[in-house]
Amino acid sequence: MTNADWVRKDFYAELGVAKDASADEVKKAYRKLARANHPDSHPDDEAKHEKFKRVAEAYDVVGDPEKRQQYDQVRAAGGGYPGGFPGGFGGAGGGAGGFPGGFDLDDLLRQRTGGPGGAGGPGGAGGFGDMFGDLFGGGAAGGGRRRRPQKGTDVESTATIGFAESLEGVTISLRLTSDAACGTCHGSGGKPGTKPRVCPQCDGAGFVTASVGGAFSMNETCPACHGRQLLHDEPCPTCHGSGRGTSARTIQARIPAGVKDGQRIRLRGKGGPGEHGGPAGDLFVTVKVTPHRVFGRSGDNLTLDVPVSFDEAALGAEVRVPTLGGAPVTLRLPPGTPNGRTFRVRGKGVVRADGSRGDLLATVEVQVPAVLDDAARAAVEAYREATAGQPRRQALFEDA
């Protein structure tokens, strides 16, 4: 669809809705008309087939908020008339394309790059070319088109940090290679010093309309200019006309405190550089955290297994345990502490986003000696004799 089509066609009338209709009203009208004119329901009715195509074309524009805004701007510039400019484009007295003197509106809109009848040429229509060029990201300045700002590509990377660094946060250096505009032609795809021409296949729109299933149509990137709107007869010797290259650089990235193993961090503006004044892309870093030999992690809490002896668990004891990056703390085990009991030490865990900390969860593990000397064996045997009458496994048989 050319820019001139947007001046000539009244998509609101095609859908039967007002210009200020809401998005829901537009969608409802489209669905009603699409059902009433669908080719599957009327296989031999060419009139309904054509109506279905026109409705789909109208909804493709009016149903898209960005396209609808551009369409309204073009129609406002054309006076809001279904035929275009009154007394001019598509109006009474017009020649080919409705323009007095036999000019075609499509040709007029395409003439932005100079030459006879073009912007800057004899009898040129540079004013209209600039006006529509501004609406569609083009322009006649300097004999070429202003390119739309494009956001840079997003970049993926992986970083491995230590366990303690993941808790406190760390700044790391990352070597990045990303897609970028060719450094020789700056993304134009043409040999430096040569002038481009408007792509004849898409009329400088950067996209073409392709039929989908015979009933629907959609816009696709122009295969000739690859969306750049312009063509160069002499390609860039570095990128061979692709306009693309690579950018390699080293950046400093801040990994926040409390990051988890496998977590994906988004760093805005640290990705590939933008084009034509566009913003840089984002950097996504997948963080790998190396395990700690002593501490583990459960959410915002640190975990610690504490080995204790039988007598400490049975008689009670005070046991000193380490903290990560801080002074040791003392656990007070009450007499009869069972194996697997967990003690909570508040404020010795992971730093949260609000600055507070999780806790340290210390779990008791009663150690059974593999070898006993004579004195220890005698003491254990004495304990066995003293507790021989206590039932320990009777409940197993009762419950079974």
Protein Blocks (a to p, Z undefined) as FASTA:
>chain_A
ZZklmmmpcfklmnopafklcfklmmmmmmmmmmmmgfklmmmlmklmmmmmmmmmmmmm
mmpmklmmmmmmmmmmnoopanbpehiahiahiaehhighhiafklmmmmmngpehiahi
ahiaklmmmmmmmmnopajehhiacddddddddddddddddfklmmnopadddddddddd
dfklnonopaehiacdddfklnonopacddehhlaccddddfklnonopacfbdcfklno
nopacddddddddddehiaehiacddehiaccdeehiacddddddddddddfkbccehja
ccddddddfklmmnopadddddehiacddddddehiaehiacddehiaccdfkopacddd
ddddddddfbdcfklmmmmmmmmmmmmmpcfklmmmmmZZ
